[in-house]
């Protein structure tokens, strides 16, 4: 069942779409307060909307904003992904990734002199798994994080989440926040044999209670894997 993705300004959402988005969040997460959902939505200027290509029914979305920071006297810019969900029958779709990549890199290409990052917080391993699929280097991972990237990650997370962010563990403790329902983000024993999934669980043992792992990846073209270039419809570097 194909999906069609579009990026629209959040202010342009109609009430029926907002109601559908909230219903999807309730379906897959527990503890989703209406006020918190609307606050997250209101502060994000863009939302990727995924609709069934035949019926037009909304079956997924991802909110998005842009963060600016100065780290070690260097200006950096980071895209930050907020609430994100895809209805389960459409989990095999790559439309979210395709739409996301095109939207981001259209903007990155206008200011290639800046240092661009993706700041991502992961409640579950499926979100974390986007990083190794599309990027050569990402953090945290089994690879040591460079000092500059660690400083970027710490500043973005602290600016965004304050004392809820623990720079020692890289975990954002928001126990009052919503978390995945049972059966949605569960990690099977066979999946634990994947070192990337095992790494996520080891670094975020409280994911079931809603803990988030703060993550960062460089958005330079040199850091993209071949599958990312396929999402962009471009030839890989080199």
C-alpha positions, 0 to 999 in steps of 0.5 A: 500500500503506497504512501505519498509524502509531502512537507507542509507548514504546520500552520496549514494543517486542517483540524481533521489532519491534527485529530488524525495525527493525535489518534495515531499517536494514541494508538502507538504510545501511552500517556500522550497528553493532548496539550503536550501533543499540540505543544510539540506540533505548534513549535515545529514549523514543518510536518512531513505528512504521509497519506495513502496514495489511493485514499488520501487518508493520513497514515503517518507524520513527522514534525521538524524544526531547525536549531541554531547554535554556536559551539566552540565559536563555530556556527552550527545548524541542526534539524530536529525531528519531533513526534514521528509515527507511521501506521503499522501496515505501512512500516515497509514504506520508504516514503518518509525517508525519501521526503525527509532527505529531499526536504533537508538537502534542498535547504542544506544546498543553499548554505553548504558552508555551514556545519549541518547536523541531525539531532535525533532523540530515540525512544525505540530501536527502530528510530535509532536504526535510521542512523546506521542505515543511511549514515557512515558515522553517527553518535552514540555508536561503537565508534568514539565520538569526536570532541566537537560532535560531543560538544554539539550534542551536549549543547543541543540536548541541554538547550532543548531539555535542560536538566532532563538531559544527562551528559554522562549517559546521553539519556533524556529522562522525561518519565512524565512523557509518553512511551511506546505501547507494549508490542510496538517497540519490543526487541526480540531475542533474534534482533539483539544479535544485531550489534546496533540494536544491542548497542541501543538497548545497552545505552538506553535501558530505560526505553520502556519507561520513555527514556530517550537517547540523544543522537547526532549525525553529520549531514555532509554528503561525505557522511552519506551511505549509498542508500541515502544517495538513492533517496536523493536520486543522486550518484554517490560521491566518488 
